[in-house]
Amino acid sequence: MKTRRFLFSLMVFGFALGGDAFAKGGGWQPVNGDGYSVKMPGTPKWTTQNHKSFIGDVIEKTGTVQTSGGTFSVSVTDIPGIGTVFGGDILEKAKDGLLKENGGTELSFEKTSLAGEKAKVLTYQNVGGQPFGKAYFTLVKKRLYVLVATGPSADAKSFSQFFNSFAIVPE
């Protein structure tokens, strides 16, 4: 249960968020993290959480940017030891956690690719129909990447710019 709770917490949006990058003219900028790069619509606020689980200590790092058009976040979690044996289950559990945390309703959850890696993409609606959300989940070796974009409606251009800019980079 603790592992599920950890994976669910990957998508927590309740941390302190920065100002509106678009309003301040910040625009899209590259962000480099643990084994990845992505473009975000401003400078992300970073949080780090250490979760204790039956598979060992699990550290989650999340960067989030909130704008007038939506919220964009990228999370990376190193899964210790036996945790990667669960593969697809990890993606499913992370998806379930995102929906639970946000009170969301799954519209679709499909196989896809992200940065050339096998992935799953979730499209969901939050309670009351707003905001709309889209999330990509991929497990590369022992690292789980989760990208989430939410907004008052499906902002195809901003969402695509965010998701399509994601790349796995050698460390």
C-alpha positions as CSV (number, residue, x, y, z in Angstrom):
1,M,0.0,0.0,0.0
2,K,2.9,2.4,0.8
3,T,4.3,1.8,-2.7
4,R,1.0,2.6,-4.3
5,R,0.7,5.7,-2.1
6,F,4.2,6.7,-3.2
7,L,3.4,6.2,-6.9
8,F,0.2,8.1,-6.4
9,S,2.0,11.0,-4.9
10,L,4.0,11.5,-8.1
11,M,1.4,13.7,-9.5
12,V,0.7,15.9,-6.5
13,F,0.0,19.4,-7.7
14,G,-0.5,20.9,-4.2
15,F,3.0,22.4,-3.8
16,A,3.8,26.1,-3.9
17,L,3.8,27.2,-7.5
18,G,5.6,30.2,-9.1
19,G,4.0,33.1,-10.9
20,D,2.6,33.1,-14.4
21,A,5.5,32.8,-16.8
22,F,3.5,34.0,-19.8
23,A,2.3,37.1,-18.0
24,K,5.9,37.9,-17.1
25,G,7.1,37.2,-20.6
26,G,9.2,34.2,-19.5
27,G,8.1,32.1,-22.4
28,W,9.3,28.5,-23.1
29,Q,12.7,27.5,-21.8
30,P,14.8,24.4,-21.6
31,V,14.9,22.5,-18.3
32,N,17.5,19.9,-17.7
33,G,16.9,17.3,-15.0
34,D,18.1,13.8,-13.9
35,G,18.6,12.1,-17.3
36,Y,16.2,14.3,-19.3
37,S,15.5,17.6,-20.9
38,V,12.2,19.3,-21.6
39,K,10.9,22.8,-22.5
40,M,8.6,24.4,-19.9
41,P,6.6,27.7,-20.1
42,G,8.7,29.3,-17.3
43,T,11.1,28.4,-14.5
44,P,9.9,25.4,-12.5
45,K,9.5,25.3,-8.8
46,W,11.2,22.1,-7.5
47,T,10.2,19.7,-4.8
48,T,12.0,16.6,-3.6
49,Q,10.2,13.9,-1.6
50,N,11.7,10.8,0.0
51,H,9.3,7.9,0.3
52,K,9.9,4.8,2.3
53,S,8.6,1.6,0.7
54,F,9.0,-2.2,0.8
55,I,11.4,-1.8,-2.2
56,G,13.6,0.7,-0.4
57,D,13.9,4.5,-0.2
58,V,12.5,6.2,-3.3
59,I,13.3,9.8,-4.1
60,E,10.9,11.8,-6.3
61,K,11.9,15.1,-7.9
62,T,9.2,17.3,-9.4
63,G,9.4,20.6,-11.3
64,T,6.2,22.5,-11.9
65,V,5.2,25.7,-13.7
66,Q,1.8,27.2,-13.4
67,T,0.6,29.7,-16.0
68,S,-2.7,31.3,-16.8
69,G,-3.2,28.6,-19.4
70,G,-2.4,25.6,-17.2
71,T,0.0,23.7,-15.1
72,F,3.0,21.7,-16.4
73,S,5.0,19.3,-14.3
74,V,7.8,16.8,-14.8
75,S,8.6,14.1,-12.2
76,V,11.5,11.7,-12.1
77,T,11.8,8.9,-9.7
78,D,14.6,6.3,-9.4
79,I,13.0,3.0,-8.6
80,P,15.3,0.8,-6.4
81,G,16.1,-2.9,-6.9
82,I,13.2,-5.1,-7.4
83,G,10.8,-2.3,-8.1
84,T,11.4,-2.3,-11.9
85,V,10.3,-5.9,-12.1
86,F,6.8,-4.6,-11.9
87,G,7.3,-2.6,-15.1
88,G,3.8,-1.9,-16.6
89,D,2.3,-2.2,-13.2
90,I,4.3,0.9,-12.1
91,L,2.8,2.9,-15.0
92,E,-0.7,1.7,-14.1
93,K,-0.2,2.5,-10.4
94,A,1.2,5.9,-11.2
95,K,-1.9,6.6,-13.4
96,D,-4.3,5.4,-10.7
97,G,-2.5,7.6,-8.2
98,L,-2.7,10.7,-10.4
99,L,-6.5,10.2,-10.9
100,K,-7.0,9.6,-7.2
101,E,-5.0,12.7,-6.1
102,N,-6.8,14.9,-8.6
103,G,-10.3,13.4,-8.3
104,G,-10.0,12.7,-12.0
105,T,-11.9,10.5,-14.4
106,E,-10.0,8.5,-17.0
107,L,-11.0,9.3,-20.5
108,S,-8.3,7.1,-22.1
109,F,-5.1,5.3,-21.2
110,E,-3.2,4.1,-24.3
111,K,0.2,2.7,-25.3
112,T,2.4,5.3,-27.1
113,S,6.0,6.4,-27.1
114,L,7.8,9.3,-25.4
115,A,11.3,10.3,-26.4
116,G,11.6,7.1,-28.3
117,E,10.7,4.9,-25.3
118,K,7.6,2.8,-24.7
119,A,5.1,4.8,-22.7
120,K,1.5,5.3,-21.8
121,V,-0.6,8.4,-22.2
122,L,-3.5,9.3,-20.0
123,T,-6.2,11.7,-20.9
124,Y,-8.5,12.7,-18.0
125,Q,-11.0,15.1,-16.7
126,N,-11.0,16.4,-13.1
127,V,-14.0,16.8,-10.9
128,G,-16.5,19.3,-12.3
129,G,-15.1,18.9,-15.8
130,Q,-12.2,21.3,-15.3
131,P,-9.3,21.3,-15.7
132,F,-8.6,18.9,-18.5
133,G,-5.4,16.9,-18.2
134,K,-3.0,14.8,-20.1
135,A,-0.1,12.8,-18.7
136,Y,2.7,10.6,-20.1
137,F,4.3,7.8,-18.1
138,T,7.5,6.0,-19.1
139,L,9.9,3.7,-17.3
140,V,13.5,3.8,-18.6
141,K,15.7,1.3,-16.9
142,K,15.2,2.1,-13.2
143,R,13.8,5.6,-13.7
144,L,10.2,6.6,-13.9
145,Y,9.3,9.8,-15.8
146,V,5.9,11.4,-15.5
147,L,4.9,14.5,-17.5
148,V,1.6,16.2,-16.7
149,A,-0.2,19.1,-18.3
150,T,-3.5,20.4,-17.1
151,G,-5.6,23.4,-18.2
152,P,-9.1,24.7,-18.5
153,S,-9.4,23.0,-21.9
154,A,-7.2,20.9,-24.1
155,D,-4.6,23.4,-25.2
156,A,-3.2,21.2,-28.0
157,K,-0.4,23.6,-28.9
158,S,1.0,24.1,-25.4
159,F,0.5,20.5,-24.4
160,S,2.3,19.3,-27.6
161,Q,5.1,21.7,-27.2
162,F,5.7,20.4,-23.7
163,F,5.4,16.7,-24.4
164,N,7.2,16.7,-27.7
165,S,10.2,18.6,-26.3
166,F,10.9,15.8,-23.7
167,A,14.2,13.9,-24.4
168,I,16.2,11.3,-22.5
169,V,19.8,12.5,-22.2
170,P,22.9,10.6,-21.2
171,E,24.2,11.4,-17.8
